[in-house]
Every structure is written in structure tokens, then in C-alpha cells.
Amino acid sequence: MSSKEYREHHKWKMEVYEKAGIVPWKNLIVTYDDEDGNINVGIIESEIKNKLI
């Protein structure tokens, strides 16, 4: 998310999803890596269990 171009594309993509009825954290799990490119798998697993199972 440090790249302006990436953020702009991401914002556009989220708007397209929402127009199609795909809503973050309702029926789409969105993940982000940190500034070093790491991602917390534990948080993702927890969200999957809480939202889908």
C-alpha cells in the first residue's frame, strides 16, 4: 500500500466489487501485507473461522 498507483487501483477495484455486491468483510475477506511485505496468517485464519465457519 506504499505505492500511490497501487492504492488508486485498489480503491477502484473495491468500488467495482461493491457495485457487484461484493462487500469487504461481509462476503469478501481483504488482506494487506505490512511495509516489509509480511502477512499475518494467524489473523487471516481467525477471520476465515469467524466469517465462514
C-alpha distance matrix in Angstrom:
0.0 3.8 5.4 7.4 8.9 6.4 5.7 9.5 10.3 8.8 10.8 13.7 13.7 13.9 16.7 18.5 18.4 19.8 22.5 23.5 23.9 21.0 19.6 16.7 18.5 21.8 22.0 18.5 16.7 12.9 11.2 7.9 8.1 8.3 7.8 10.7 9.8 12.2 12.7 15.5 18.0 20.3 18.2 17.7 21.5 22.4 20.6 22.4 25.6 25.4 24.4 26.2 29.1
3.8 0.0 3.8 6.4 8.9 7.7 7.6 10.9 12.4 11.7 13.4 16.2 16.7 17.2 19.6 21.5 21.8 23.1 25.6 26.9 27.4 24.6 23.2 20.4 22.2 25.5 25.8 22.3 20.4 16.6 14.7 11.2 10.4 9.4 7.3 10.3 10.5 13.4 14.8 17.7 20.5 22.8 20.9 20.8 24.5 25.4 23.9 25.8 29.0 28.7 28.0 29.8 32.6
5.4 3.8 0.0 3.8 5.4 5.2 6.3 8.7 10.0 10.5 12.3 14.4 15.2 16.5 18.5 20.1 20.9 22.5 24.6 25.8 26.9 24.3 23.4 21.0 23.3 26.3 26.3 22.7 21.4 17.6 16.2 13.1 12.7 12.5 10.6 13.0 12.5 15.8 17.1 20.3 22.7 25.3 23.5 22.8 26.5 27.7 25.9 27.4 30.8 30.7 29.5 31.0 34.1
7.4 6.4 3.8 0.0 3.8 5.5 5.1 6.2 8.6 9.8 10.6 12.4 14.2 15.3 16.7 18.5 20.0 21.2 22.9 24.6 25.8 23.7 22.7 20.7 23.4 26.2 26.3 23.0 22.2 18.5 17.7 15.0 15.4 15.3 13.7 16.4 16.0 19.1 19.9 22.8 25.2 27.6 25.4 24.7 28.5 29.3 27.2 28.8 32.2 31.7 30.2 32.0 35.2
8.9 8.9 5.4 3.8 0.0 3.8 5.5 5.2 6.2 8.5 9.9 10.7 12.2 14.3 15.6 16.7 18.4 20.1 21.4 22.9 24.5 22.5 22.1 20.5 23.5 26.0 25.6 22.3 21.8 18.3 17.9 15.6 16.2 16.9 15.6 17.9 16.8 19.9 20.5 23.7 25.6 28.3 26.2 25.0 28.7 29.9 27.5 28.7 32.3 32.0 30.2 31.6 34.9
6.4 7.7 5.2 5.5 3.8 0.0 3.8 5.5 5.1 6.0 8.5 9.9 10.3 12.1 14.2 15.2 16.2 18.2 20.0 21.0 22.4 19.9 19.5 17.6 20.4 23.0 22.5 19.0 18.3 14.8 14.2 12.0 12.8 14.1 13.4 15.6 13.9 16.8 17.1 20.2 22.0 24.7 22.7 21.3 24.9 26.2 24.0 25.0 28.6 28.5 26.8 28.0 31.3
5.7 7.6 6.3 5.1 5.5 3.8 0.0 3.8 5.5 5.0 6.1 8.6 9.7 10.4 12.3 14.2 15.2 16.4 18.5 20.0 20.9 18.6 17.6 15.7 18.4 21.1 21.2 17.9 17.3 13.7 13.5 11.4 12.9 13.8 13.5 16.3 15.0 17.4 17.3 20.0 22.0 24.3 21.8 20.7 24.4 25.2 22.8 24.2 27.7 27.1 25.4 27.1 30.4
9.5 10.9 8.7 6.2 5.2 5.5 3.8 0.0 3.8 5.4 5.1 6.3 8.6 10.0 10.8 12.5 14.3 15.5 16.9 18.7 20.2 18.4 17.8 16.6 19.9 22.0 21.9 19.0 19.1 15.8 16.3 14.7 16.5 17.6 17.2 20.0 18.5 21.1 20.8 23.4 25.2 27.5 24.9 23.6 27.2 28.0 25.2 26.5 30.0 29.3 27.2 28.8 32.3
10.3 12.4 10.0 8.6 6.2 5.1 5.5 3.8 0.0 3.8 5.5 5.1 6.1 8.6 9.9 10.6 12.3 14.3 15.5 16.7 18.5 16.6 16.6 15.7 19.0 21.0 20.2 17.2 17.6 14.5 15.2 14.2 16.1 17.9 17.9 20.1 18.1 20.5 20.0 22.8 24.0 26.6 24.2 22.4 25.9 27.0 24.2 24.9 28.6 28.2 25.9 27.0 30.6
8.8 11.7 10.5 9.8 8.5 6.0 5.0 5.4 3.8 0.0 3.8 5.4 5.0 6.1 8.6 9.8 10.4 12.3 14.3 15.4 16.5 14.1 13.7 12.2 15.4 17.6 17.1 13.9 14.0 10.8 11.7 11.0 13.4 15.5 16.2 18.6 16.3 18.2 17.2 19.7 20.9 23.2 20.7 18.9 22.4 23.4 20.5 21.4 25.0 24.5 22.3 23.6 27.1
10.8 13.4 12.3 10.6 9.9 8.5 6.1 5.1 5.5 3.8 0.0 3.8 5.4 5.2 6.3 8.8 9.9 10.7 12.5 14.5 15.4 13.7 12.8 11.8 15.2 17.1 17.2 14.6 15.1 12.3 13.8 13.2 16.0 17.6 18.3 21.1 19.3 21.0 19.9 21.9 23.2 25.2 22.2 20.8 24.3 24.7 21.6 22.8 26.2 25.2 22.8 24.5 28.1
13.7 16.2 14.4 12.4 10.7 9.9 8.6 6.3 5.1 5.4 3.8 0.0 3.8 5.5 5.1 6.3 8.7 10.0 10.8 12.7 14.5 13.3 13.4 13.4 17.1 18.3 17.8 15.5 16.7 14.4 16.2 16.1 18.8 20.7 21.3 23.9 21.8 23.6 22.5 24.6 25.6 27.8 25.0 23.1 26.4 27.1 23.8 24.5 28.0 27.2 24.5 25.7 29.4
13.7 16.7 15.2 14.2 12.2 10.3 9.7 8.6 6.1 5.0 5.4 3.8 0.0 3.8 5.4 5.1 6.2 8.7 10.0 10.8 12.5 10.7 11.3 11.3 14.9 16.1 15.0 12.5 13.9 11.8 13.9 14.4 17.3 19.8 20.9 23.0 20.4 22.0 20.5 22.6 23.1 25.3 22.7 20.4 23.5 24.5 21.2 21.5 25.1 24.6 21.8 22.6 26.3
13.9 17.2 16.5 15.3 14.3 12.1 10.4 10.0 8.6 6.1 5.2 5.5 3.8 0.0 3.8 5.4 5.0 6.1 8.6 9.8 10.5 8.5 8.1 7.9 11.7 12.8 12.4 10.2 11.6 9.8 12.5 13.4 16.8 19.2 20.7 23.1 20.7 21.8 19.8 21.3 21.9 23.7 20.7 18.7 21.8 22.2 18.8 19.4 22.8 21.8 19.0 20.3 24.0
16.7 19.6 18.5 16.7 15.6 14.2 12.3 10.8 9.9 8.6 6.3 5.1 5.4 3.8 0.0 3.8 5.4 5.1 6.2 8.7 9.9 9.3 9.2 10.3 14.0 14.4 14.3 12.8 14.9 13.4 16.3 17.1 20.4 22.6 23.9 26.5 24.2 25.4 23.5 25.0 25.7 27.3 24.2 22.2 25.2 25.5 21.9 22.5 25.8 24.5 21.5 22.8 26.6
18.5 21.5 20.1 18.5 16.7 15.2 14.2 12.5 10.6 9.8 8.8 6.3 5.1 5.4 3.8 0.0 3.8 5.5 5.2 6.4 8.9 8.5 10.0 11.6 15.3 15.2 14.1 12.8 15.3 14.3 17.3 18.4 21.6 24.2 25.6 27.8 25.2 26.4 24.5 26.2 26.3 28.2 25.4 23.0 25.7 26.3 22.8 22.8 26.1 25.3 22.0 22.7 26.5
18.4 21.8 20.9 20.0 18.4 16.2 15.2 14.3 12.3 10.4 9.9 8.7 6.2 5.0 5.4 3.8 0.0 3.8 5.5 5.1 6.4 4.9 6.7 8.5 12.0 11.8 10.4 9.1 12.0 11.6 14.9 16.8 20.2 23.0 24.9 27.0 24.2 24.9 22.5 23.8 23.6 25.3 22.5 19.9 22.4 23.0 19.4 19.2 22.5 21.6 18.3 18.9 22.7
19.8 23.1 22.5 21.2 20.1 18.2 16.4 15.5 14.3 12.3 10.7 10.0 8.7 6.1 5.1 5.5 3.8 0.0 3.8 5.3 4.9 4.9 5.2 8.0 11.3 10.5 10.2 9.9 12.9 12.8 16.3 18.2 21.8 24.3 26.3 28.6 26.1 26.7 24.2 25.0 25.1 26.3 23.2 21.0 23.4 23.4 19.6 19.9 22.8 21.4 18.1 19.2 22.9
22.5 25.6 24.6 22.9 21.4 20.0 18.5 16.9 15.5 14.3 12.5 10.8 10.0 8.6 6.2 5.2 5.5 3.8 0.0 3.8 5.4 7.3 8.7 11.7 15.0 13.8 13.1 13.2 16.4 16.4 19.8 21.5 25.1 27.6 29.3 31.7 29.1 29.9 27.6 28.6 28.5 29.9 26.9 24.6 26.9 27.0 23.2 23.2 26.1 24.8 21.3 22.1 25.7
23.5 26.9 25.8 24.6 22.9 21.0 20.0 18.7 16.7 15.4 14.5 12.7 10.8 9.8 8.7 6.4 5.1 5.3 3.8 0.0 3.8 5.6 8.5 11.7 14.6 13.0 11.4 11.8 15.3 15.9 19.4 21.6 25.1 28.0 30.0 32.0 29.1 29.6 27.1 28.1 27.5 28.9 26.2 23.5 25.5 25.9 22.2 21.6 24.5 23.5 19.8 20.0 23.6
23.9 27.4 26.9 25.8 24.5 22.4 20.9 20.2 18.5 16.5 15.4 14.5 12.5 10.5 9.9 8.9 6.4 4.9 5.4 3.8 0.0 3.8 6.0 9.7 12.0 9.8 8.6 10.0 13.6 14.8 18.5 21.1 24.7 27.5 29.9 31.9 29.1 29.2 26.4 26.9 26.2 27.2 24.4 21.9 23.6 23.6 19.8 19.4 21.9 20.6 16.9 17.4 20.9
21.0 24.6 24.3 23.7 22.5 19.9 18.6 18.4 16.6 14.1 13.7 13.3 10.7 8.5 9.3 8.5 4.9 4.9 7.3 5.6 3.8 0.0 3.8 6.7 9.2 7.7 6.0 6.4 10.0 11.1 14.9 17.6 21.1 24.1 26.5 28.4 25.6 25.6 22.7 23.2 22.5 23.6 20.9 18.2 20.1 20.3 16.6 16.2 19.0 18.0 14.4 14.9 18.6
19.6 23.2 23.4 22.7 22.1 19.5 17.6 17.8 16.6 13.7 12.8 13.4 11.3 8.1 9.2 10.0 6.7 5.2 8.7 8.5 6.0 3.8 0.0 3.8 6.3 5.4 5.6 5.9 8.7 9.7 13.4 16.0 19.7 22.3 24.9 27.0 24.5 24.3 21.3 21.5 21.3 22.0 18.9 16.8 18.9 18.6 14.8 15.1 17.8 16.2 12.9 14.3 18.0
16.7 20.4 21.0 20.7 20.5 17.6 15.7 16.6 15.7 12.2 11.8 13.4 11.3 7.9 10.3 11.6 8.5 8.0 11.7 11.7 9.7 6.7 3.8 0.0 3.8 5.5 6.3 4.7 5.9 6.3 9.9 12.5 16.2 18.7 21.4 23.5 21.1 20.7 17.8 17.9 17.9 18.6 15.4 13.5 16.0 15.7 11.9 12.8 15.8 14.2 11.4 13.4 17.0
18.5 22.2 23.3 23.4 23.5 20.4 18.4 19.9 19.0 15.4 15.2 17.1 14.9 11.7 14.0 15.3 12.0 11.3 15.0 14.6 12.0 9.2 6.3 3.8 0.0 3.8 5.9 5.4 5.3 7.0 10.1 13.1 16.6 18.9 22.0 24.0 21.7 20.7 17.3 16.7 16.4 16.5 13.2 11.6 13.7 12.7 8.9 10.2 12.7 10.7 8.1 10.7 14.0
21.8 25.5 26.3 26.2 26.0 23.0 21.1 22.0 21.0 17.6 17.1 18.3 16.1 12.8 14.4 15.2 11.8 10.5 13.8 13.0 9.8 7.7 5.4 5.5 3.8 0.0 3.8 5.9 7.6 10.1 13.5 16.6 20.2 22.6 25.7 27.6 25.2 24.2 20.8 20.0 19.4 19.3 16.2 14.4 15.8 14.8 11.0 11.4 13.4 11.3 8.0 10.0 13.4
22.0 25.8 26.3 26.3 25.6 22.5 21.2 21.9 20.2 17.1 17.2 17.8 15.0 12.4 14.3 14.1 10.4 10.2 13.1 11.4 8.6 6.0 5.6 6.3 5.9 3.8 0.0 3.8 6.8 9.7 13.2 16.6 20.0 23.0 26.1 27.6 24.8 23.9 20.5 20.1 18.9 19.4 16.8 14.2 15.4 15.2 11.6 10.8 13.3 12.2 8.5 9.0 12.7
18.5 22.3 22.7 23.0 22.3 19.0 17.9 19.0 17.2 13.9 14.6 15.5 12.5 10.2 12.8 12.8 9.1 9.9 13.2 11.8 10.0 6.4 5.9 4.7 5.4 5.9 3.8 0.0 3.8 6.2 9.7 13.1 16.5 19.6 22.6 24.0 21.1 20.4 17.2 17.2 16.3 17.3 14.7 11.9 13.8 14.2 10.6 10.1 13.4 12.7 9.5 10.2 13.9
16.7 20.4 21.4 22.2 21.8 18.3 17.3 19.1 17.6 14.0 15.1 16.7 13.9 11.6 14.9 15.3 12.0 12.9 16.4 15.3 13.6 10.0 8.7 5.9 5.3 7.6 6.8 3.8 0.0 3.8 6.6 10.2 13.4 16.5 19.7 21.0 18.2 17.1 13.7 13.5 12.7 13.7 11.0 8.3 10.6 11.1 7.6 7.8 11.3 11.0 8.6 9.8 13.2
12.9 16.6 17.6 18.5 18.3 14.8 13.7 15.8 14.5 10.8 12.3 14.4 11.8 9.8 13.4 14.3 11.6 12.8 16.4 15.9 14.8 11.1 9.7 6.3 7.0 10.1 9.7 6.2 3.8 0.0 3.8 6.9 10.4 13.4 16.4 17.9 15.2 14.7 11.7 12.3 12.4 13.9 11.1 8.9 12.1 12.8 9.7 10.7 14.2 13.9 12.0 13.5 16.7
11.2 14.7 16.2 17.7 17.9 14.2 13.5 16.3 15.2 11.7 13.8 16.2 13.9 12.5 16.3 17.3 14.9 16.3 19.8 19.4 18.5 14.9 13.4 9.9 10.1 13.5 13.2 9.7 6.6 3.8 0.0 3.8 6.9 10.0 13.2 14.4 11.7 10.9 7.9 8.9 9.6 11.6 9.1 7.3 10.9 12.1 10.0 11.2 14.6 14.8 13.8 15.2 18.0
7.9 11.2 13.1 15.0 15.6 12.0 11.4 14.7 14.2 11.0 13.2 16.1 14.4 13.4 17.1 18.4 16.8 18.2 21.5 21.6 21.1 17.6 16.0 12.5 13.1 16.6 16.6 13.1 10.2 6.9 3.8 0.0 3.8 6.6 9.5 11.1 8.8 8.7 6.8 8.8 10.7 12.9 10.7 9.8 13.6 14.6 13.0 14.7 17.9 18.0 17.3 18.9 21.5
8.1 10.4 12.7 15.4 16.2 12.8 12.9 16.5 16.1 13.4 16.0 18.8 17.3 16.8 20.4 21.6 20.2 21.8 25.1 25.1 24.7 21.1 19.7 16.2 16.6 20.2 20.0 16.5 13.4 10.4 6.9 3.8 0.0 3.8 6.8 7.6 5.2 5.1 4.5 7.6 10.1 12.7 11.4 11.1 14.5 15.9 15.1 16.7 19.6 20.2 20.0 21.4 23.7
8.3 9.4 12.5 15.3 16.9 14.1 13.8 17.6 17.9 15.5 17.6 20.7 19.8 19.2 22.6 24.2 23.0 24.3 27.6 28.0 27.5 24.1 22.3 18.7 18.9 22.6 23.0 19.6 16.5 13.4 10.0 6.6 3.8 0.0 3.8 5.4 5.2 5.4 6.4 8.7 12.0 14.0 12.8 13.5 16.8 17.7 17.3 19.3 21.9 22.2 22.4 24.2 26.3
7.8 7.3 10.6 13.7 15.6 13.4 13.5 17.2 17.9 16.2 18.3 21.3 20.9 20.7 23.9 25.6 24.9 26.3 29.3 30.0 29.9 26.5 24.9 21.4 22.0 25.7 26.1 22.6 19.7 16.4 13.2 9.5 6.8 3.8 0.0 3.8 5.6 7.4 9.7 12.2 15.5 17.6 16.5 17.2 20.5 21.5 21.0 23.1 25.7 25.9 26.1 27.8 30.0
10.7 10.3 13.0 16.4 17.9 15.6 16.3 20.0 20.1 18.6 21.1 23.9 23.0 23.1 26.5 27.8 27.0 28.6 31.7 32.0 31.9 28.4 27.0 23.5 24.0 27.6 27.6 24.0 21.0 17.9 14.4 11.1 7.6 5.4 3.8 0.0 3.8 5.6 9.0 11.7 14.7 17.1 16.8 17.4 20.3 21.7 21.8 23.5 26.0 26.7 27.1 28.5 30.4
9.8 10.5 12.5 16.0 16.8 13.9 15.0 18.5 18.1 16.3 19.3 21.8 20.4 20.7 24.2 25.2 24.2 26.1 29.1 29.1 29.1 25.6 24.5 21.1 21.7 25.2 24.8 21.1 18.2 15.2 11.7 8.8 5.2 5.2 5.6 3.8 0.0 3.8 6.7 10.2 12.5 15.5 15.2 15.0 18.0 19.8 19.6 20.9 23.7 24.7 24.7 25.8 27.8
12.2 13.4 15.8 19.1 19.9 16.8 17.4 21.1 20.5 18.2 21.0 23.6 22.0 21.8 25.4 26.4 24.9 26.7 29.9 29.6 29.2 25.6 24.3 20.7 20.7 24.2 23.9 20.4 17.1 14.7 10.9 8.7 5.1 5.4 7.4 5.6 3.8 0.0 3.8 6.8 9.2 12.0 12.2 12.4 15.0 16.8 17.2 18.5 20.9 22.1 22.5 23.6 25.3
12.7 14.8 17.1 19.9 20.5 17.1 17.3 20.8 20.0 17.2 19.9 22.5 20.5 19.8 23.5 24.5 22.5 24.2 27.6 27.1 26.4 22.7 21.3 17.8 17.3 20.8 20.5 17.2 13.7 11.7 7.9 6.8 4.5 6.4 9.7 9.0 6.7 3.8 0.0 3.8 6.0 8.9 8.8 8.7 11.4 13.3 13.4 14.7 17.2 18.4 18.8 19.9 21.5
15.5 17.7 20.3 22.8 23.7 20.2 20.0 23.4 22.8 19.7 21.9 24.6 22.6 21.3 25.0 26.2 23.8 25.0 28.6 28.1 26.9 23.2 21.5 17.9 16.7 20.0 20.1 17.2 13.5 12.3 8.9 8.8 7.6 8.7 12.2 11.7 10.2 6.8 3.8 0.0 3.8 5.4 5.6 6.7 8.9 10.2 11.2 12.8 14.7 15.8 16.9 18.2 19.4
18.0 20.5 22.7 25.2 25.6 22.0 22.0 25.2 24.0 20.9 23.2 25.6 23.1 21.9 25.7 26.3 23.6 25.1 28.5 27.5 26.2 22.5 21.3 17.9 16.4 19.4 18.9 16.3 12.7 12.4 9.6 10.7 10.1 12.0 15.5 14.7 12.5 9.2 6.0 3.8 0.0 3.8 5.4 5.0 6.0 8.5 9.8 10.5 12.2 14.1 15.2 15.8 16.7
20.3 22.8 25.3 27.6 28.3 24.7 24.3 27.5 26.6 23.2 25.2 27.8 25.3 23.7 27.3 28.2 25.3 26.3 29.9 28.9 27.2 23.6 22.0 18.6 16.5 19.3 19.4 17.3 13.7 13.9 11.6 12.9 12.7 14.0 17.6 17.1 15.5 12.0 8.9 5.4 3.8 0.0 3.8 5.4 5.1 6.1 8.6 9.9 10.6 12.2 14.1 15.2 15.4
18.2 20.9 23.5 25.4 26.2 22.7 21.8 24.9 24.2 20.7 22.2 25.0 22.7 20.7 24.2 25.4 22.5 23.2 26.9 26.2 24.4 20.9 18.9 15.4 13.2 16.2 16.8 14.7 11.0 11.1 9.1 10.7 11.4 12.8 16.5 16.8 15.2 12.2 8.8 5.6 5.4 3.8 0.0 3.8 5.4 5.0 6.2 8.6 9.9 10.4 12.0 13.8 14.8
17.7 20.8 22.8 24.7 25.0 21.3 20.7 23.6 22.4 18.9 20.8 23.1 20.4 18.7 22.2 23.0 19.9 21.0 24.6 23.5 21.9 18.2 16.8 13.5 11.6 14.4 14.2 11.9 8.3 8.9 7.3 9.8 11.1 13.5 17.2 17.4 15.0 12.4 8.7 6.7 5.0 5.4 3.8 0.0 3.8 5.4 5.1 6.2 8.7 9.9 10.4 11.5 13.0
21.5 24.5 26.5 28.5 28.7 24.9 24.4 27.2 25.9 22.4 24.3 26.4 23.5 21.8 25.2 25.7 22.4 23.4 26.9 25.5 23.6 20.1 18.9 16.0 13.7 15.8 15.4 13.8 10.6 12.1 10.9 13.6 14.5 16.8 20.5 20.3 18.0 15.0 11.4 8.9 6.0 5.1 5.4 3.8 0.0 3.8 5.5 5.1 6.2 8.6 10.0 10.3 10.7
22.4 25.4 27.7 29.3 29.9 26.2 25.2 28.0 27.0 23.4 24.7 27.1 24.5 22.2 25.5 26.3 23.0 23.4 27.0 25.9 23.6 20.3 18.6 15.7 12.7 14.8 15.2 14.2 11.1 12.8 12.1 14.6 15.9 17.7 21.5 21.7 19.8 16.8 13.3 10.2 8.5 6.1 5.0 5.4 3.8 0.0 3.8 5.5 5.2 6.1 8.5 9.9 10.1
20.6 23.9 25.9 27.2 27.5 24.0 22.8 25.2 24.2 20.5 21.6 23.8 21.2 18.8 21.9 22.8 19.4 19.6 23.2 22.2 19.8 16.6 14.8 11.9 8.9 11.0 11.6 10.6 7.6 9.7 10.0 13.0 15.1 17.3 21.0 21.8 19.6 17.2 13.4 11.2 9.8 8.6 6.2 5.1 5.5 3.8 0.0 3.8 5.4 5.1 5.8 8.0 9.5
22.4 25.8 27.4 28.8 28.7 25.0 24.2 26.5 24.9 21.4 22.8 24.5 21.5 19.4 22.5 22.8 19.2 19.9 23.2 21.6 19.4 16.2 15.1 12.8 10.2 11.4 10.8 10.1 7.8 10.7 11.2 14.7 16.7 19.3 23.1 23.5 20.9 18.5 14.7 12.8 10.5 9.9 8.6 6.2 5.1 5.5 3.8 0.0 3.8 5.5 5.3 5.4 7.0
25.6 29.0 30.8 32.2 32.3 28.6 27.7 30.0 28.6 25.0 26.2 28.0 25.1 22.8 25.8 26.1 22.5 22.8 26.1 24.5 21.9 19.0 17.8 15.8 12.7 13.4 13.3 13.4 11.3 14.2 14.6 17.9 19.6 21.9 25.7 26.0 23.7 20.9 17.2 14.7 12.2 10.6 9.9 8.7 6.2 5.2 5.4 3.8 0.0 3.8 5.7 5.7 5.0
25.4 28.7 30.7 31.7 32.0 28.5 27.1 29.3 28.2 24.5 25.2 27.2 24.6 21.8 24.5 25.3 21.6 21.4 24.8 23.5 20.6 18.0 16.2 14.2 10.7 11.3 12.2 12.7 11.0 13.9 14.8 18.0 20.2 22.2 25.9 26.7 24.7 22.1 18.4 15.8 14.1 12.2 10.4 9.9 8.6 6.1 5.1 5.5 3.8 0.0 3.8 6.0 6.2
24.4 28.0 29.5 30.2 30.2 26.8 25.4 27.2 25.9 22.3 22.8 24.5 21.8 19.0 21.5 22.0 18.3 18.1 21.3 19.8 16.9 14.4 12.9 11.4 8.1 8.0 8.5 9.5 8.6 12.0 13.8 17.3 20.0 22.4 26.1 27.1 24.7 22.5 18.8 16.9 15.2 14.1 12.0 10.4 10.0 8.5 5.8 5.3 5.7 3.8 0.0 3.8 6.1
26.2 29.8 31.0 32.0 31.6 28.0 27.1 28.8 27.0 23.6 24.5 25.7 22.6 20.3 22.8 22.7 18.9 19.2 22.1 20.0 17.4 14.9 14.3 13.4 10.7 10.0 9.0 10.2 9.8 13.5 15.2 18.9 21.4 24.2 27.8 28.5 25.8 23.6 19.9 18.2 15.8 15.2 13.8 11.5 10.3 9.9 8.0 5.4 5.7 6.0 3.8 0.0 3.8
29.1 32.6 34.1 35.2 34.9 31.3 30.4 32.3 30.6 27.1 28.1 29.4 26.3 24.0 26.6 26.5 22.7 22.9 25.7 23.6 20.9 18.6 18.0 17.0 14.0 13.4 12.7 13.9 13.2 16.7 18.0 21.5 23.7 26.3 30.0 30.4 27.8 25.3 21.5 19.4 16.7 15.4 14.8 13.0 10.7 10.1 9.5 7.0 5.0 6.2 6.1 3.8 0.0
